[in-house]
């Protein structure tokens, strides 16, 4: 004779383990957070693989061409070109301006602090 007071095994979706899932173990448990983390990981890996496969023929062609012109320097030159390719002129201008402004100001501040503190015993 079946027991009608027991719940049949079911499905429990949760973001954290709830009392319902603890006291009435389901046949299948599914954590929403873990599920989303796994979907995020799979999508990131898929995009990274697609981008890598998209760039591989270009990088191989550049590597072979540069190695013909400048042997043994191909990888370094391509890495430098890829790094510079990611920076645009506006960003490079901002970086140079920051260096031109901050380095002299830092030197002037260091000199002023040295004057205030004395010659350091010299």
Backbone as XML, in Angstrom:
<?xml version="1.0"?>
<chain id="A" units="angstrom">
  <residue number="1" name="UNK">
    <atom name="N" x="0.824" y="-1.160" z="0.000"/>
    <atom name="CA" x="0.000" y="0.000" z="0.000"/>
    <atom name="C" x="0.886" y="1.248" z="0.000"/>
  </residue>
  <residue number="2" name="UNK">
    <atom name="N" x="0.680" y="2.199" z="-0.929"/>
    <atom name="CA" x="1.550" y="3.370" z="-1.014"/>
    <atom name="C" x="1.288" y="4.345" z="0.130"/>
  </residue>
  <residue number="3" name="UNK">
    <atom name="N" x="2.324" y="5.077" z="0.480"/>
    <atom name="CA" x="2.213" y="6.096" z="1.514"/>
    <atom name="C" x="1.910" y="7.426" z="0.839"/>
  </residue>
  <residue number="4" name="UNK">
    <atom name="N" x="0.752" y="7.994" z="1.133"/>
    <atom name="CA" x="0.344" y="9.228" z="0.491"/>
    <atom name="C" x="0.868" y="10.473" z="1.193"/>
  </residue>
  <residue number="5" name="UNK">
    <atom name="N" x="1.420" y="10.321" z="2.379"/>
    <atom name="CA" x="1.923" y="11.493" z="3.090"/>
    <atom name="C" x="3.332" y="11.873" z="2.638"/>
  </residue>
  <residue number="6" name="UNK">
    <atom name="N" x="4.002" y="11.026" z="1.899"/>
    <atom name="CA" x="5.327" y="11.342" z="1.394"/>
    <atom name="C" x="5.197" y="12.015" z="0.015"/>
  </residue>
  <residue number="7" name="UNK">
    <atom name="N" x="6.043" y="12.992" z="-0.185"/>
    <atom name="CA" x="6.048" y="13.674" z="-1.486"/>
    <atom name="C" x="6.859" y="12.856" z="-2.475"/>
  </residue>
  <residue number="8" name="UNK">
    <atom name="N" x="6.421" y="12.784" z="-3.694"/>
    <atom name="CA" x="7.218" y="12.071" z="-4.698"/>
    <atom name="C" x="8.481" y="12.859" z="-5.018"/>
  </residue>
  <residue number="9" name="UNK">
    <atom name="N" x="9.533" y="12.191" z="-5.467"/>
    <atom name="CA" x="10.747" y="12.920" z="-5.835"/>
    <atom name="C" x="10.431" y="13.918" z="-6.925"/>
  </residue>
  <residue number="10" name="UNK">
    <atom name="N" x="11.025" y="15.081" z="-6.814"/>
    <atom name="CA" x="10.731" y="16.120" z="-7.785"/>
    <atom name="C" x="11.970" y="16.898" z="-8.161"/>
  </residue>
  <residue number="11" name="UNK">
    <atom name="N" x="11.746" y="18.134" z="-8.468"/>
    <atom name="CA" x="12.793" y="19.031" z="-8.954"/>
    <atom name="C" x="12.902" y="20.185" z="-7.972"/>
  </residue>
  <residue number="12" name="UNK">
    <atom name="N" x="14.133" y="20.585" z="-7.656"/>
    <atom name="CA" x="14.343" y="21.699" z="-6.734"/>
    <atom name="C" x="15.361" y="22.649" z="-7.339"/>
  </residue>
  <residue number="13" name="UNK">
    <atom name="N" x="14.894" y="23.831" z="-7.734"/>
    <atom name="CA" x="15.795" y="24.877" z="-8.228"/>
    <atom name="C" x="15.992" y="25.863" z="-7.109"/>
  </residue>
  <residue number="14" name="UNK">
    <atom name="N" x="17.222" y="26.220" z="-6.837"/>
    <atom name="CA" x="17.476" y="27.112" z="-5.709"/>
    <atom name="C" x="18.711" y="27.942" z="-5.971"/>
  </residue>
  <residue number="15" name="UNK">
    <atom name="N" x="18.745" y="29.101" z="-5.338"/>
    <atom name="CA" x="19.963" y="29.899" z="-5.379"/>
    <atom name="C" x="20.827" y="29.565" z="-4.178"/>
  </residue>
  <residue number="16" name="UNK">
    <atom name="N" x="20.224" y="29.131" z="-3.108"/>
    <atom name="CA" x="20.916" y="28.594" z="-1.942"/>
    <atom name="C" x="20.100" y="27.402" z="-1.479"/>
  </residue>
  <residue number="17" name="UNK">
    <atom name="N" x="20.729" y="26.502" z="-0.758"/>
    <atom name="CA" x="20.032" y="25.292" z="-0.334"/>
    <atom name="C" x="18.928" y="25.661" z="0.645"/>
  </residue>
  <residue number="18" name="UNK">
    <atom name="N" x="17.705" y="25.446" z="0.271"/>
    <atom name="CA" x="16.571" y="25.829" z="1.113"/>
    <atom name="C" x="16.152" y="24.664" z="1.995"/>
  </residue>
  <residue number="19" name="UNK">
    <atom name="N" x="15.318" y="24.969" z="3.001"/>
    <atom name="CA" x="14.815" y="23.930" z="3.895"/>
    <atom name="C" x="13.979" y="22.912" z="3.148"/>
  </residue>
  <residue number="20" name="UNK">
    <atom name="N" x="13.236" y="23.365" z="2.148"/>
    <atom name="CA" x="12.407" y="22.450" z="1.367"/>
    <atom name="C" x="13.266" y="21.396" z="0.689"/>
  </residue>
  <residue number="21" name="UNK">
    <atom name="N" x="14.391" y="21.813" z="0.159"/>
    <atom name="CA" x="15.272" y="20.859" z="-0.522"/>
    <atom name="C" x="15.965" y="19.938" z="0.475"/>
  </residue>
  <residue number="22" name="UNK">
    <atom name="N" x="16.214" y="20.426" z="1.683"/>
    <atom name="CA" x="16.884" y="19.587" z="2.690"/>
    <atom name="C" x="15.948" y="18.519" z="3.234"/>
  </residue>
  <residue number="23" name="UNK">
    <atom name="N" x="14.704" y="18.894" z="3.520"/>
    <atom name="CA" x="13.792" y="17.962" z="4.175"/>
    <atom name="C" x="13.099" y="17.032" z="3.199"/>
  </residue>
  <residue number="24" name="UNK">
    <atom name="N" x="12.964" y="17.422" z="1.983"/>
    <atom name="CA" x="12.342" y="16.590" z="0.963"/>
    <atom name="C" x="13.298" y="16.505" z="-0.217"/>
  </residue>
  <residue number="25" name="UNK">
    <atom name="N" x="14.261" y="15.575" z="-0.133"/>
    <atom name="CA" x="15.269" y="15.517" z="-1.193"/>
    <atom name="C" x="14.636" y="15.235" z="-2.562"/>
  </residue>
  <residue number="26" name="UNK">
    <atom name="N" x="14.905" y="16.098" z="-3.520"/>
    <atom name="CA" x="14.351" y="15.894" z="-4.862"/>
    <atom name="C" x="15.182" y="14.896" z="-5.655"/>
  </residue>
  <residue number="27" name="UNK">
    <atom name="N" x="14.618" y="14.438" z="-6.740"/>
    <atom name="CA" x="15.357" y="13.543" z="-7.626"/>
    <atom name="C" x="16.438" y="14.310" z="-8.365"/>
  </residue>
  <residue number="28" name="UNK">
    <atom name="N" x="16.218" y="15.615" z="-8.543"/>
    <atom name="CA" x="17.161" y="16.442" z="-9.286"/>
    <atom name="C" x="17.291" y="17.786" z="-8.584"/>
  </residue>
  <residue number="29" name="UNK">
    <atom name="N" x="18.504" y="18.196" z="-8.304"/>
    <atom name="CA" x="18.744" y="19.515" z="-7.735"/>
    <atom name="C" x="19.448" y="20.371" z="-8.769"/>
  </residue>
  <residue number="30" name="UNK">
    <atom name="N" x="19.083" y="21.613" z="-8.791"/>
    <atom name="CA" x="19.685" y="22.525" z="-9.741"/>
    <atom name="C" x="19.962" y="23.839" z="-9.042"/>
  </residue>
  <residue number="31" name="UNK">
    <atom name="N" x="21.218" y="24.237" z="-9.005"/>
    <atom name="CA" x="21.583" y="25.514" z="-8.413"/>
    <atom name="C" x="21.590" y="26.574" z="-9.510"/>
  </residue>
  <residue number="32" name="UNK">
    <atom name="N" x="20.793" y="27.608" z="-9.322"/>
    <atom name="CA" x="20.709" y="28.667" z="-10.318"/>
    <atom name="C" x="22.055" y="29.357" z="-10.474"/>
  </residue>
  <residue number="33" name="UNK">
    <atom name="N" x="22.709" y="29.661" z="-9.363"/>
    <atom name="CA" x="24.007" y="30.345" z="-9.402"/>
    <atom name="C" x="25.050" y="29.495" z="-10.128"/>
  </residue>
  <residue number="34" name="UNK">
    <atom name="N" x="25.126" y="28.212" z="-9.787"/>
    <atom name="CA" x="26.096" y="27.346" z="-10.464"/>
    <atom name="C" x="25.773" y="27.199" z="-11.945"/>
  </residue>
  <residue number="35" name="UNK">
    <atom name="N" x="24.488" y="27.100" z="-12.238"/>
    <atom name="CA" x="24.082" y="26.984" z="-13.640"/>
    <atom name="C" x="24.487" y="28.216" z="-14.439"/>
  </residue>
  <residue number="36" name="UNK">
    <atom name="N" x="24.248" y="29.395" z="-13.873"/>
    <atom name="CA" x="24.635" y="30.625" z="-14.570"/>
    <atom name="C" x="26.154" y="30.748" z="-14.681"/>
  </residue>
  <residue number="37" name="UNK">
    <atom name="N" x="26.870" y="30.339" z="-13.638"/>
    <atom name="CA" x="28.340" y="30.365" z="-13.711"/>
    <atom name="C" x="28.850" y="29.460" z="-14.822"/>
  </residue>
  <residue number="38" name="UNK">
    <atom name="N" x="28.252" y="28.300" z="-14.947"/>
    <atom name="CA" x="28.692" y="27.360" z="-15.997"/>
    <atom name="C" x="28.351" y="27.880" z="-17.395"/>
  </residue>
  <residue number="39" name="UNK">
    <atom name="N" x="27.165" y="28.460" z="-17.542"/>
    <atom name="CA" x="26.786" y="29.033" z="-18.835"/>
    <atom name="C" x="27.735" y="30.183" z="-19.189"/>
  </residue>
  <residue number="40" name="UNK">
    <atom name="N" x="28.071" y="31.008" z="-18.204"/>
    <atom name="CA" x="28.987" y="32.127" z="-18.431"/>
    <atom name="C" x="30.364" y="31.614" z="-18.850"/>
  </residue>
  <residue number="41" name="UNK">
    <atom name="N" x="30.857" y="30.588" z="-18.183"/>
    <atom name="CA" x="32.163" y="30.016" z="-18.508"/>
    <atom name="C" x="32.173" y="29.436" z="-19.924"/>
  </residue>
  <residue number="42" name="UNK">
    <atom name="N" x="31.150" y="28.691" z="-20.255"/>
    <atom name="CA" x="31.088" y="28.082" z="-21.595"/>
    <atom name="C" x="31.009" y="29.163" z="-22.668"/>
  </residue>
  <residue number="43" name="UNK">
    <atom name="N" x="30.224" y="30.218" z="-22.431"/>
    <atom name="CA" x="30.127" y="31.273" z="-23.438"/>
    <atom name="C" x="31.452" y="32.020" z="-23.580"/>
  </residue>
  <residue number="44" name="UNK">
    <atom name="N" x="32.143" y="32.275" z="-22.466"/>
    <atom name="CA" x="33.439" y="32.952" z="-22.535"/>
    <atom name="C" x="34.466" y="32.101" z="-23.275"/>
  </residue>
  <residue number="45" name="UNK">
    <atom name="N" x="34.492" y="30.812" z="-22.992"/>
    <atom name="CA" x="35.425" y="29.925" z="-23.692"/>
    <atom name="C" x="35.107" y="29.843" z="-25.181"/>
  </residue>
  <residue number="46" name="UNK">
    <atom name="N" x="33.835" y="29.827" z="-25.517"/>
    <atom name="CA" x="33.436" y="29.771" z="-26.926"/>
    <atom name="C" x="33.867" y="31.030" z="-27.666"/>
  </residue>
  <residue number="47" name="UNK">
    <atom name="N" x="33.645" y="32.180" z="-27.051"/>
    <atom name="CA" x="34.032" y="33.447" z="-27.692"/>
    <atom name="C" x="35.549" y="33.542" z="-27.826"/>
  </residue>
  <residue number="48" name="UNK">
    <atom name="N" x="36.279" y="33.156" z="-26.780"/>
    <atom name="CA" x="37.747" y="33.207" z="-26.840"/>
    <atom name="C" x="38.279" y="32.277" z="-27.936"/>
  </residue>
  <residue number="49" name="UNK">
    <atom name="N" x="37.702" y="31.097" z="-28.043"/>
    <atom name="CA" x="38.128" y="30.162" z="-29.086"/>
    <atom name="C" x="37.826" y="30.715" z="-30.476"/>
  </residue>
  <residue number="50" name="UNK">
    <atom name="N" x="36.640" y="31.289" z="-30.651"/>
    <atom name="CA" x="36.282" y="31.849" z="-31.959"/>
    <atom name="C" x="37.206" y="32.996" z="-32.337"/>
  </residue>
  <residue number="51" name="UNK">
    <atom name="N" x="37.501" y="33.855" z="-31.377"/>
    <atom name="CA" x="38.410" y="34.975" z="-31.675"/>
    <atom name="C" x="39.815" y="34.476" z="-31.990"/>
  </residue>
  <residue number="52" name="UNK">
    <atom name="N" x="40.264" y="33.484" z="-31.253"/>
    <atom name="CA" x="41.587" y="32.922" z="-31.526"/>
    <atom name="C" x="41.663" y="32.279" z="-32.897"/>
  </residue>
  <residue number="53" name="UNK">
    <atom name="N" x="40.610" y="31.536" z="-33.251"/>
    <atom name="CA" x="40.590" y="30.911" z="-34.568"/>
    <atom name="C" x="40.488" y="31.951" z="-35.675"/>
  </residue>
  <residue number="54" name="UNK">
    <atom name="N" x="39.827" y="33.048" z="-35.401"/>
    <atom name="CA" x="39.703" y="34.112" z="-36.394"/>
    <atom name="C" x="41.050" y="34.799" z="-36.625"/>
  </residue>
  <residue number="55" name="UNK">
    <atom name="N" x="41.839" y="34.980" z="-35.574"/>
    <atom name="CA" x="43.118" y="35.687" z="-35.694"/>
    <atom name="C" x="44.275" y="34.800" z="-36.121"/>
  </residue>
  <residue number="56" name="UNK">
    <atom name="N" x="44.155" y="33.490" z="-35.976"/>
    <atom name="CA" x="45.271" y="32.591" z="-36.263"/>
    <atom name="C" x="45.793" y="32.704" z="-37.692"/>
  </residue>
  <residue number="57" name="UNK">
    <atom name="N" x="44.955" y="32.684" z="-38.721"/>
    <atom name="CA" x="45.506" y="32.811" z="-40.079"/>
    <atom name="C" x="46.210" y="34.137" z="-40.309"/>
  </residue>
  <residue number="58" name="UNK">
    <atom name="N" x="45.669" y="35.216" z="-39.727"/>
    <atom name="CA" x="46.303" y="36.526" z="-39.887"/>
    <atom name="C" x="47.680" y="36.549" z="-39.230"/>
  </residue>
  <residue number="59" name="UNK">
    <atom name="N" x="47.749" y="36.038" z="-38.013"/>
    <atom name="CA" x="49.024" y="36.043" z="-37.284"/>
    <atom name="C" x="50.032" y="35.141" z="-37.975"/>
  </residue>
  <residue number="60" name="UNK">
    <atom name="N" x="49.579" y="33.990" z="-38.476"/>
    <atom name="CA" x="50.485" y="33.076" z="-39.178"/>
    <atom name="C" x="51.036" y="33.724" z="-40.440"/>
  </residue>
  <residue number="61" name="UNK">
    <atom name="N" x="50.181" y="34.393" z="-41.188"/>
    <atom name="CA" x="50.636" y="35.074" z="-42.404"/>
    <atom name="C" x="51.647" y="36.162" z="-42.071"/>
  </residue>
  <residue number="62" name="UNK">
    <atom name="N" x="51.338" y="36.971" z="-41.053"/>
    <atom name="CA" x="52.287" y="38.010" z="-40.648"/>
    <atom name="C" x="53.607" y="37.409" z="-40.173"/>
  </residue>
  <residue number="63" name="UNK">
    <atom name="N" x="53.529" y="36.350" z="-39.404"/>
    <atom name="CA" x="54.742" y="35.721" z="-38.872"/>
    <atom name="C" x="55.627" y="35.201" z="-39.997"/>
  </residue>
  <residue number="64" name="UNK">
    <atom name="N" x="55.022" y="34.529" z="-40.969"/>
    <atom name="CA" x="55.804" y="34.006" z="-42.091"/>
    <atom name="C" x="56.398" y="35.142" z="-42.925"/>
  </residue>
  <residue number="65" name="UNK">
    <atom name="N" x="55.639" y="36.195" z="-43.139"/>
    <atom name="CA" x="56.128" y="37.324" z="-43.933"/>
    <atom name="C" x="57.253" y="38.053" z="-43.227"/>
  </residue>
  <residue number="66" name="UNK">
    <atom name="N" x="57.063" y="38.332" z="-41.935"/>
    <atom name="CA" x="58.094" y="39.054" z="-41.180"/>
    <atom name="C" x="59.354" y="38.206" z="-41.034"/>
  </residue>
  <residue number="67" name="UNK">
    <atom name="N" x="59.199" y="36.900" z="-40.875"/>
    <atom name="CA" x="60.374" y="36.029" z="-40.769"/>
    <atom name="C" x="61.185" y="36.004" z="-42.061"/>
  </residue>
  <residue number="68" name="UNK">
    <atom name="N" x="60.544" y="36.231" z="-43.185"/>
    <atom name="CA" x="61.286" y="36.303" z="-44.442"/>
    <atom name="C" x="62.126" y="37.577" z="-44.503"/>
  </residue>
  <residue number="69" name="UNK">
    <atom name="N" x="61.587" y="38.664" z="-43.946"/>
    <atom name="CA" x="62.282" y="39.951" z="-44.005"/>
    <atom name="C" x="63.315" y="40.067" z="-42.882"/>
  </residue>
  <residue number="70" name="UNK">
    <atom name="N" x="62.896" y="39.766" z="-41.661"/>
    <atom name="CA" x="63.777" y="39.880" z="-40.485"/>
    <atom name="C" x="63.721" y="38.552" z="-39.731"/>
  </residue>
  <residue number="71" name="UNK">
    <atom name="N" x="64.632" y="37.621" z="-40.061"/>
    <atom name="CA" x="64.599" y="36.318" z="-39.388"/>
    <atom name="C" x="64.794" y="36.465" z="-37.875"/>
  </residue>
  <residue number="72" name="UNK">
    <atom name="N" x="64.136" y="35.591" z="-37.125"/>
    <atom name="CA" x="64.220" y="35.487" z="-35.655"/>
    <atom name="C" x="63.630" y="36.677" z="-34.903"/>
  </residue>
  <residue number="73" name="UNK">
    <atom name="N" x="63.029" y="37.605" z="-35.586"/>
    <atom name="CA" x="62.442" y="38.744" z="-34.885"/>
    <atom name="C" x="60.934" y="38.794" z="-35.106"/>
  </residue>
  <residue number="74" name="UNK">
    <atom name="N" x="60.391" y="37.800" z="-35.780"/>
    <atom name="CA" x="58.983" y="37.825" z="-36.160"/>
    <atom name="C" x="58.033" y="37.905" z="-34.990"/>
  </residue>
  <residue number="75" name="UNK">
    <atom name="N" x="58.215" y="37.056" z="-34.003"/>
    <atom name="CA" x="57.279" y="37.019" z="-32.880"/>
    <atom name="C" x="57.309" y="38.327" z="-32.106"/>
  </residue>
  <residue number="76" name="UNK">
    <atom name="N" x="58.498" y="38.868" z="-31.855"/>
    <atom name="CA" x="58.604" y="40.127" z="-31.107"/>
    <atom name="C" x="57.983" y="41.279" z="-31.870"/>
  </residue>
  <residue number="77" name="UNK">
    <atom name="N" x="58.223" y="41.351" z="-33.177"/>
    <atom name="CA" x="57.650" y="42.425" z="-33.975"/>
    <atom name="C" x="56.124" y="42.330" z="-34.068"/>
  </residue>
  <residue number="78" name="UNK">
    <atom name="N" x="55.609" y="41.126" z="-34.200"/>
    <atom name="CA" x="54.156" y="40.956" z="-34.267"/>
    <atom name="C" x="53.514" y="41.287" z="-32.926"/>
  </residue>
  <residue number="79" name="UNK">
    <atom name="N" x="54.147" y="40.893" z="-31.825"/>
    <atom name="CA" x="53.616" y="41.231" z="-30.499"/>
    <atom name="C" x="53.592" y="42.744" z="-30.303"/>
  </residue>
  <residue number="80" name="UNK">
    <atom name="N" x="54.640" y="43.428" z="-30.736"/>
    <atom name="CA" x="54.679" y="44.889" z="-30.618"/>
    <atom name="C" x="53.605" y="45.534" z="-31.494"/>
  </residue>
  <residue number="81" name="UNK">
    <atom name="N" x="53.442" y="45.026" z="-32.700"/>
    <atom name="CA" x="52.428" y="45.569" z="-33.603"/>
    <atom name="C" x="51.023" y="45.346" z="-33.055"/>
  </residue>
  <residue number="82" name="UNK">
    <atom name="N" x="50.770" y="44.184" z="-32.462"/>
    <atom name="CA" x="49.459" y="43.914" z="-31.878"/>
    <atom name="C" x="49.212" y="44.824" z="-30.681"/>
  </residue>
  <residue number="83" name="UNK">
    <atom name="N" x="50.238" y="45.054" z="-29.884"/>
    <atom name="CA" x="50.089" y="45.947" z="-28.738"/>
    <atom name="C" x="49.809" y="47.367" z="-29.153"/>
  </residue>
  <residue number="84" name="UNK">
    <atom name="N" x="50.527" y="47.846" z="-30.153"/>
    <atom name="CA" x="50.300" y="49.204" z="-30.638"/>
    <atom name="C" x="48.986" y="49.323" z="-31.398"/>
  </residue>
  <residue number="85" name="UNK">
    <atom name="N" x="48.576" y="48.247" z="-32.024"/>
    <atom name="CA" x="47.312" y="48.278" z="-32.766"/>
    <atom name="C" x="46.108" y="48.464" z="-31.860"/>
  </residue>
  <residue number="86" name="UNK">
    <atom name="N" x="46.229" y="48.023" z="-30.617"/>
    <atom name="CA" x="45.134" y="48.188" z="-29.675"/>
    <atom name="C" x="45.034" y="49.592" z="-29.123"/>
  </residue>
  <residue number="87" name="UNK">
    <atom name="N" x="46.059" y="50.399" z="-29.313"/>
    <atom name="CA" x="46.039" y="51.772" z="-28.811"/>
    <atom name="C" x="45.759" y="52.714" z="-29.973"/>
  </residue>
  <residue number="88" name="UNK">
    <atom name="N" x="44.859" y="53.648" z="-29.767"/>
    <atom name="CA" x="44.628" y="54.610" z="-30.833"/>
    <atom name="C" x="45.427" y="55.882" z="-30.564"/>
  </residue>
  <residue number="89" name="UNK">
    <atom name="N" x="45.410" y="56.784" z="-31.497"/>
    <atom name="CA" x="46.233" y="58.004" z="-31.383"/>
    <atom name="C" x="45.795" y="58.879" z="-30.221"/>
  </residue>
  <residue number="90" name="UNK">
    <atom name="N" x="44.507" y="58.945" z="-29.978"/>
    <atom name="CA" x="44.024" y="59.762" z="-28.868"/>
    <atom name="C" x="44.556" y="59.230" z="-27.544"/>
  </residue>
  <residue number="91" name="UNK">
    <atom name="N" x="44.516" y="57.909" z="-27.381"/>
    <atom name="CA" x="45.017" y="57.307" z="-26.146"/>
    <atom name="C" x="46.524" y="57.511" z="-26.021"/>
  </residue>
  <residue number="92" name="UNK">
    <atom name="N" x="47.250" y="57.332" z="-27.115"/>
    <atom name="CA" x="48.697" y="57.566" z="-27.071"/>
    <atom name="C" x="49.010" y="59.014" z="-26.732"/>
  </residue>
  <residue number="93" name="UNK">
    <atom name="N" x="48.230" y="59.954" z="-27.283"/>
    <atom name="CA" x="48.419" y="61.370" z="-26.957"/>
    <atom name="C" x="48.177" y="61.650" z="-25.493"/>
  </residue>
  <residue number="94" name="UNK">
    <atom name="N" x="47.149" y="61.034" z="-24.932"/>
    <atom name="CA" x="46.869" y="61.215" z="-23.503"/>
    <atom name="C" x="47.989" y="60.642" z="-22.636"/>
  </residue>
  <residue number="95" name="UNK">
    <atom name="N" x="48.507" y="59.502" z="-23.024"/>
    <atom name="CA" x="49.598" y="58.887" z="-22.260"/>
    <atom name="C" x="50.837" y="59.778" z="-22.301"/>
  </residue>
  <residue number="96" name="UNK">
    <atom name="N" x="51.184" y="60.266" z="-23.491"/>
    <atom name="CA" x="52.357" y="61.140" z="-23.609"/>
    <atom name="C" x="52.169" y="62.435" z="-22.835"/>
  </residue>
  <residue number="97" name="UNK">
    <atom name="N" x="50.980" y="63.027" z="-22.909"/>
    <atom name="CA" x="50.699" y="64.249" z="-22.167"/>
    <atom name="C" x="50.815" y="64.006" z="-20.661"/>
  </residue>
  <residue number="98" name="UNK">
    <atom name="N" x="50.305" y="62.873" z="-20.208"/>
    <atom name="CA" x="50.401" y="62.549" z="-18.784"/>
    <atom name="C" x="51.860" y="62.434" z="-18.349"/>
  </residue>
  <residue number="99" name="UNK">
    <atom name="N" x="52.685" y="61.794" z="-19.171"/>
    <atom name="CA" x="54.105" y="61.674" z="-18.835"/>
    <atom name="C" x="54.789" y="63.040" z="-18.849"/>
  </residue>
  <residue number="100" name="UNK">
    <atom name="N" x="54.471" y="63.845" z="-19.851"/>
    <atom name="CA" x="55.117" y="65.158" z="-19.956"/>
    <atom name="C" x="54.712" y="66.091" z="-18.817"/>
  </residue>
  <residue number="101" name="UNK">
    <atom name="N" x="53.525" y="65.912" z="-18.278"/>
    <atom name="CA" x="53.070" y="66.768" z="-17.183"/>
    <atom name="C" x="53.504" y="66.206" z="-15.834"/>
  </residue>
  <residue number="102" name="UNK">
    <atom name="N" x="53.302" y="64.927" z="-15.615"/>
    <atom name="CA" x="53.527" y="64.372" z="-14.280"/>
    <atom name="C" x="55.002" y="64.220" z="-13.930"/>
  </residue>
  <residue number="103" name="UNK">
    <atom name="N" x="55.835" y="63.873" z="-14.883"/>
    <atom name="CA" x="57.255" y="63.690" z="-14.539"/>
    <atom name="C" x="57.927" y="64.987" z="-14.080"/>
  </residue>
  <residue number="104" name="UNK">
    <atom name="N" x="57.776" y="66.106" z="-14.794"/>
    <atom name="CA" x="58.372" y="67.345" z="-14.281"/>
    <atom name="C" x="57.748" y="67.802" z="-12.954"/>
  </residue>
  <residue number="105" name="UNK">
    <atom name="N" x="56.434" y="67.619" z="-12.815"/>
    <atom name="CA" x="55.795" y="67.999" z="-11.554"/>
    <atom name="C" x="56.306" y="67.140" z="-10.392"/>
  </residue>
  <residue number="106" name="UNK">
    <atom name="N" x="56.486" y="65.868" z="-10.633"/>
    <atom name="CA" x="57.010" y="64.986" z="-9.592"/>
    <atom name="C" x="58.436" y="65.372" z="-9.224"/>
  </residue>
  <residue number="107" name="UNK">
    <atom name="N" x="59.235" y="65.725" z="-10.228"/>
    <atom name="CA" x="60.612" y="66.152" z="-9.958"/>
    <atom name="C" x="60.625" y="67.450" z="-9.154"/>
  </residue>
  <residue number="108" name="UNK">
    <atom name="N" x="59.760" y="68.413" z="-9.515"/>
    <atom name="CA" x="59.685" y="69.680" z="-8.787"/>
    <atom name="C" x="59.218" y="69.456" z="-7.353"/>
  </residue>
  <residue number="109" name="UNK">
    <atom name="N" x="58.246" y="68.574" z="-7.159"/>
    <atom name="CA" x="57.764" y="68.278" z="-5.809"/>
    <atom name="C" x="58.854" y="67.610" z="-4.975"/>
  </residue>
  <residue number="110" name="UNK">
    <atom name="N" x="59.579" y="66.692" z="-5.562"/>
    <atom name="CA" x="60.670" y="66.033" z="-4.837"/>
    <atom name="C" x="61.747" y="67.042" z="-4.457"/>
  </residue>
  <residue number="111" name="UNK">
    <atom name="N" x="62.051" y="67.945" z="-5.354"/>
    <atom name="CA" x="63.052" y="68.974" z="-5.069"/>
    <atom name="C" x="62.581" y="69.893" z="-3.934"/>
  </residue>
  <residue number="112" name="UNK">
    <atom name="N" x="61.304" y="70.272" z="-3.960"/>
    <atom name="CA" x="60.758" y="71.136" z="-2.910"/>
    <atom name="C" x="60.786" y="70.441" z="-1.554"/>
  </residue>
  <residue number="113" name="UNK">
    <atom name="N" x="60.451" y="69.169" z="-1.520"/>
    <atom name="CA" x="60.498" y="68.414" z="-0.267"/>
    <atom name="C" x="61.928" y="68.307" z="0.235"/>
  </residue>
  <residue number="114" name="UNK">
    <atom name="N" x="62.862" y="68.118" z="-0.670"/>
    <atom name="CA" x="64.276" y="68.040" z="-0.285"/>
    <atom name="C" x="64.735" y="69.367" z="0.321"/>
  </residue>
  <residue number="115" name="UNK">
    <atom name="N" x="64.305" y="70.502" z="-0.257"/>
    <atom name="CA" x="64.659" y="71.800" z="0.280"/>
    <atom name="C" x="64.057" y="72.020" z="1.673"/>
  </residue>
  <residue number="116" name="UNK">
    <atom name="N" x="62.805" y="71.566" z="1.842"/>
    <atom name="CA" x="62.153" y="71.719" z="3.146"/>
    <atom name="C" x="62.791" y="70.870" z="4.235"/>
  </residue>
  <residue number="117" name="UNK">
    <atom name="N" x="63.219" y="69.679" z="3.862"/>
    <atom name="CA" x="63.815" y="68.777" z="4.849"/>
    <atom name="C" x="65.308" y="68.999" z="5.025"/>
  </residue>
  <residue number="118" name="UNK">
    <atom name="N" x="65.892" y="69.781" z="4.205"/>
    <atom name="CA" x="67.338" y="70.014" z="4.263"/>
    <atom name="C" x="68.044" y="69.120" z="3.271"/>
  </residue>
  <residue number="119" name="UNK">
    <atom name="N" x="69.342" y="69.156" z="3.318"/>
    <atom name="CA" x="70.152" y="68.396" z="2.359"/>
    <atom name="C" x="70.358" y="66.955" z="2.764"/>
  </residue>
  <residue number="120" name="UNK">
    <atom name="N" x="69.657" y="66.503" z="3.766"/>
    <atom name="CA" x="69.794" y="65.103" z="4.179"/>
    <atom name="C" x="71.112" y="64.841" z="4.885"/>
  </residue>
  <residue number="121" name="UNK">
    <atom name="N" x="71.639" y="65.841" z="5.574"/>
    <atom name="CA" x="72.873" y="65.650" z="6.328"/>
    <atom name="C" x="74.112" y="65.852" z="5.510"/>
  </residue>
  <residue number="122" name="UNK">
    <atom name="N" x="73.966" y="66.285" z="4.260"/>
    <atom name="CA" x="75.125" y="66.427" z="3.402"/>
    <atom name="C" x="75.553" y="67.785" z="3.251"/>
  </residue>
</chain>
